Amino acid sequence: MENRINQVVELENGKEYYILKQAVYSGDNYFVAAEVTEDGEDLKENFSILHESKENGESFIEFERDPKTIQILLKHLNIKEG
């Protein structure tokens, strides 16, 4: 799996996210990411857990919605909810 730490990815909603941390859990790639400001010059204090999946050879990144998976990732990445 490609290392995406320190990269900016654009989601289908058109917003860009800067990858801060990356983890592999149950064979899937997950990211802790901060939303990039509209001008692309800074990061917002809006953090998300993103999930990378592959379909027909293409990679897609979307928000992780499963609370159990999010809790496991936050614990193992040593990130406290706040």
C-alpha positions in Angstrom: 0.0 0.0 0.0 1.2 3.4 -0.9 2.5 5.7 1.8 0.4 8.8 1.6 1.7 10.6 4.8 2.3 14.3 4.0 0.3 14.1 0.8 -2.9 16.0 0.0 -5.8 14.0 -1.4 -9.0 15.4 -2.9 -12.3 13.6 -2.0 -15.4 13.3 -4.2 -16.9 16.3 -2.2 -14.1 18.5 -3.7 -12.4 19.1 -0.4 -8.7 18.5 0.1 -7.3 16.7 3.1 -3.6 16.5 4.3 -2.6 13.1 5.5 -1.1 13.2 8.9 -1.0 9.5 9.9 -1.6 6.3 8.2 -2.5 2.8 9.4 -3.3 -0.6 8.0 -6.1 -2.4 9.8 -7.6 -5.7 8.7 -5.9 -5.3 5.4 -7.3 -1.9 4.6 -5.6 1.5 4.5 -6.8 4.3 6.9 -5.7 7.9 7.3 -5.9 10.6 9.9 -6.3 13.8 7.9 -6.8 17.5 8.4 -9.0 19.5 6.0 -7.0 22.0 3.9 -8.2 25.6 3.7 -9.9 26.8 0.6 -6.8 28.8 -0.4 -4.6 25.7 0.1 -2.2 27.6 2.4 -3.1 26.1 5.8 -4.9 23.3 7.6 -8.3 23.6 9.4 -8.8 22.1 12.8 -11.2 19.7 11.2 -9.8 16.2 11.4 -11.2 13.0 9.9 -10.5 9.3 9.6 -10.4 8.3 6.0 -10.6 4.8 4.4 -9.0 3.8 1.2 -10.6 1.1 -0.9 -9.9 -0.3 -4.3 -12.5 -1.1 -7.0 -11.7 -2.2 -10.5 -8.0 -1.3 -10.0 -8.8 2.3 -8.9 -8.3 3.7 -5.5 -11.0 5.6 -3.7 -10.7 7.5 -0.4 -13.8 8.2 1.7 -14.8 9.1 5.2 -14.8 6.1 7.7 -18.2 5.9 9.2 -18.0 2.8 11.5 -17.6 4.0 15.1 -16.0 0.8 16.2 -13.3 1.0 13.5 -12.7 4.6 14.3 -12.2 3.8 18.1 -9.8 1.0 17.3 -7.7 3.2 15.0 -7.6 6.2 17.4 -6.5 3.9 20.2 -3.7 2.2 18.2 -2.5 5.5 16.7 -2.4 7.0 20.2 -4.8 9.8 19.3 -7.2 11.2 22.0 -10.6 12.4 21.0 -11.2 15.9 22.0 
